[in-house]
Amino acid sequence: MLTVLFFLILLSVLVLVHELGHFIAAKKLGVVAEEFGLGLPPKVRRLFVWQGTEFTLNWLPLGGFVKMRGEDREIKDNEQKTMSKEQKAKNKEQGFFFAQPPWKRAVILVAGVFMNLVLGVAAFTSVYTVLGIPEERDVVVIDGVAPNSPAERAQLNQNDVVNEFKVQSSKFKVNDTKQFIELINQHRGEEVTLIIKRGQEEKEIVVTPRLESETPEGEGALGVAISNIQFIHYPRWQMPFRASVTGFKEALAWGRNIIGGLGKMVFDLATHGKVPNDLAGPVGIAKITGEVAKRGWIPLFQLAGILSINLAVVNILPIPALDGGRLLFLGIEKLRGKPMDPKKERLAHLIGYTLLISLLILITIKDLIGGVG
């Protein structure tokens, strides 16, 4: 139950922030936002009216929506051929979305994606403000400890910094991950001593690296993940600024990863007719959210940042039914000098929506089968 609750809250925040971007841009550019809905219809009740916008509460607790005047272009369908210049100007003044110049409509469409990017950067910034700024140093840091491993039995902890390696009468200064791995592998089956720094305290940890025949697949002799990345804390007033730069770089890195993953998905679907095994749908994301939430707010914020960047990247793709698809039709309109036939455009969006839902169902089935297995 908590897993579902955390998932719904996280999803709702991501979608509401996206819709808030459309709403703010519409208000600033003179388009009337007739309704801002919390959740999806059917409507439960009107909450209040603010500057001509009706804020409503809806039954389905999945994000929300913004309804803009003339967004569905029904008026354009009926009157486009006979509409006078005066009527077109009046429609523009009255805040109809379709009556605005292409650049305004493009800004309104992109605003949702922009807000998700901002949310992603803000989430990563919050994390690094608390954790510190990750920087490469001449150190070996324990990033993770595998269950039932020699490292766990010796009580090595995440974020321990390995300073020295001792075996019998030999002692080595440790400042490189490659050197550390070589030392451990050279002394498999032998008792060694690691001098580590834990916070401000220095400790000696005695541990015996596993023999190769005893080592599970995918793990090393100690059962640890290591890196040379250390989280550095600067003066408190500097941290938000430094963390925002790091958060922006993190968002860019995830954006590149997501684009690469989408490319792989398209390639696999086109060449093998199957969804990649590492692709998760709503069920898979809900499970991940539940597991991450158990580990605290920092991992949850990291996940929120990743999902927000993912939502931004997917939404800007030039696929009908998505914001990117609507931008594509705006580009075509600009090149042609006149709008597309609204009926044809709506049909394209319907087809795009159907394909997206079909893919979502396929991924969900995969998630469910994977969960059962």
N, C-alpha and C positions, 0 to 999 in steps of 0.2 A: 504493500500500500504506500509506504514512504517513497519507494522507487518511483511509482507513478506520480505521486505528488511533486517530488523534486523535478521530474521530467516536465510536467505540465507547467510548473512555475518558471523553469528555465526557458522552455519553448515560448511561453507567453511573453516573457521579458524581451526575448530576441525579436519576436514578431511585432510587439507593441512599439519597440524602439524604431523598427523599420517603418511602420505606419506613421509614427510621429514625425519622421523625416518628410514623408509625403504631405502630412498635414501642415507642418510649419512652412514648407516651401509654397504650398497652395495658398495659404493665408497671406504670405509676403508678396506673392505675385498676382494677387487679385482674383484668384479662383475661389468660389464659394465651396467650403467643405460642409455639406449638408448634415453628415452624421459621422461621429467617431465612436465606433463600437468596441466595447470591452468584451472579448469572446466573439463567437460566431453565431449568426441567427439560427433559430428564431429568437426574437427579442423578448426579454423578460419585462423590462420597464425602462422608461426614460429616467436618467439620473438628474440631469440639469441641462440648460441651454446657455451657451457662452458665445457671444459675438456671432450669433446666427447659426452656430453648430450645435446640433442635438447630440449629447453624450448619452449612450445607452449601455445597458447591461444585457448580455445575451446568454443563451443557455449553454452553448458548447464552449468549455473553458480552454480554448486554443487561440491565444494571441488576441487579435482584433482586426479591425479594418477601418478604412476611411472611404466614405462615399462622397465623391465630388460632383458638383452640378454639371450635367452634360457629359460625364465621363463615358457613359454608354453610347453616346452619339445618336440616340434615337431621333433627336430633332434634325440632325444633319441628314439622316436617311430621308425624312419626309419633306424637307424644305430646301435642301441644298441647291437644287436646280433653279428654283424660283426666288430664292432669298435675295433681297436687295442689299446694297452696300450699307444702307442705314440700319437695316435689321441685323446685319453681321456685326456692325459696330456696337449696336445695342446689346447683342448677345455677349460680346467681349466685355462690355462695361458691367453687365449683370453677372459676370463671373462664371460663364460656361467654360468648362475645360476645353472642349473641342474648338472654341472660338479664339483661343489664345494662339499667338505665333509659335512655330515649332520650337524655338529655343526655350520658351517658358515651359512648354509641356515637357521638354527634355530635362530641364532642371528639376521639375517636380518628380519625374520618374527616377532620376539619379539620386535624389535626396534620400530615399529609403536605403539604398545601397551605401551611401555616404555615412548615414547614421550607424549602420552596422559596422562599418570600418572604424568609426569613432569609438563605438562600444567595445570592439575587440581591443583596440589600443588602450582604452581606459582600463579594461580588465587586466591586461598584462602589466600596465603601469602600476596598478594597485598591488599586484603580486610582487613585483621587483622592488617596490618601495619598502615592503616588509622584509622580503628575503635578502635583499641586497643586490648589487649589480654583478652579474656573472662576468668574470674576467679570466683570461688564460694566465696562469702563473706557473712557476717552476715547483709545482707541488703534485702530489698524488692524493686525490680526494675519493673517498668511498661514496659512490652515488646510490648504491643499493646492495642489499644482502639477501642471498637466496635462502629460502627455508631449508632447514635440516642440513645446512652446509657447515664445513669447518669454521667459516667466518661467523656464522650465527652461534655455534656452540662456544666459540671463544669470546662472544659478546662484542664483536666489532659492530659499530653502528653507522648508519648513514650520516654523512658529513664529517666523519673522522678524517683527519689529515695524517697520512703516513709520512713520518720524517726520516726514520732510520730502519734498517733491516739488519738483524743480528742472527748469526748461526755459528755455533761453537765459539771459536775465538775471533771470527771475522765480523767486521762491522762496516756497513755501507750507508752512505748518505743517499736518501731516495728523493729525487726531484723530477723523475720522468716516468711516464706510464709504461713505456716500452721496456725500460730498465727493470721496473718493478715486476712485470710479467716474466721477464727472463730469469730474474732471481728466484721467483716462486717456482717456476718450472724446473730449474736446476736442483731444487731441494724438495721435490715431491717425496712424501713419505717421511721427511725429517721434521723434527721439532724446531721451529724458528721463532724468533721474537721480533715483533713489530713495535717500534716506539712511535706512538701516535699522539696527536694533539686533539683533544676533545674540548671545544670551547677554549677556556684559558688554562685547562688542566692537561698535563702530560702524563701518559699512562704507558705501561708495557703490557702488550698482549701476546701471549704464547699460543701458537696455533700450528697445526700440522697439515700442510697441503696434501690433498688427496693424490694417490697414484693415478695414472692415466686410466687404468682398468677400472677404477672405482668412481670415476668422474662421470656424472650424468651428461647426456648429450645437450649441448647448448650452454654448458656451464664451464667455468675454469676450475683450476685446482683448489682455489679458496672459496669459490662461489660468491664473488663480489663483482659489481660493476664499478669501474673506476674512470676517472677523468682528471684533467689538469685544470678544470674550471672551479674557481673559488668565488663565493659570494662576498663581495666587499661592501662594507657600510661606510658611507661618507658622512660628513656633518648633516644633521637632520634637515636643515633647510635646503641642502643640495639634492637630497634623495628624490623628491618628486620630479625634478627636472631631468636628472640622470635616468631615472626609471622610465620617464616618458620617451626618451630617445631609444632606450633598450626595448620598450614596449612596441614602438613603431617598427623597429628592425624585426622583432618577433612576428608582428603581424604580416610584414612583407614576406618573411620566410615561410610562414604558414600559407600565405596566398599562393606562393610558387609551388609549394607541396600539393595544395589542393588542385591547382590547375594541372599539374603533372598527373595526379590521381584520376582526374576526370578524363584526361587524354587516354590513360591506360584503360579506363572503363569503356570508353567508346571503341578503342582498338579491340579489346577482348570481346565486346558484343558483336563487332563487325566481323572478326576473324574466327571466333570460337562459339559465338552465340550464347555466351554465358556471362553472368555477373561475377566480377572479381571476388575472391573469397574474403578479402579484407574490407569489403564495402559493407557499411552498416546502414540499415533503415531505421524507422521510428522505434521498432522493438529493440534493435541492437543498441541504439543511442540511449533508450530508456534504461537498459541494463547497465550500460557504462555510467550513466549519470548516477544511478543508485550506488554503484560501487565507489565512484569518486566522492560522492557526498559523505560516505562513511569516513573518509580520510581527512575531512576538514574543509574549511572555506577556501584555502589557498588552491588546492587542486580543483575545486569546483569553479573558482574564478578562472583558472587556466582553461578548463573545459569550455566555460562560457565564451572566453575569448576566441578559442578555436572554432566553436560552432558559429559565432557571429561573423567571423571572417569567411567561413564556409558559406553561410547564407548570402553574404555580399557577393562572393565570387559566382555562385550558382545563379543568383538573380540577375546579374549583368550579362549572362550568356545570351546571345542572339537567338533565343528559342521562343517561338510564339507562346503566349500565356504568361511569360515572365517579363519583368521590366526591360530586360535586354531585347526581347522580341518586340516590345512596343517601341523601343528606341530605333530598332531596325526599320520599322514601318515609318517612323518619323523621318529617318534618313532617306527612304525611298520617296516620301512626300516632298522633301526638300529638292531632290534631284529632278522629280517629275514636274515640280511647280504646282502640283495640285494633290489633294489627298487621295489615298487609295479608296476603292469602293468599300464602304463600311461593312457591307454584307460579306465580302470576300475576306476582309481583315478579321471579322469575327469568326468566320469559318476556320481561318488559319489558327487563331488562338484556341478554338475549340479542339482542333486536331492536336495542337501542341499540348494542351491540358490533358487530353485523353492519353497521349503517349507518356506524359510524365506520371500520371496516375497509374498507368499499366506498369511502368518501371518500378514505381514505389511499391506496388502490390507484389511484384516479383522479388524485390529485395526483402520485403516483409516476410514472405513465405520462406525465403532462405534463412532469415533470422530465426523464425519459429522452428524450422527443421533443425537448424544448428543448435537451438536451445534444447530441443527434445533429445537430440543425439548426445 
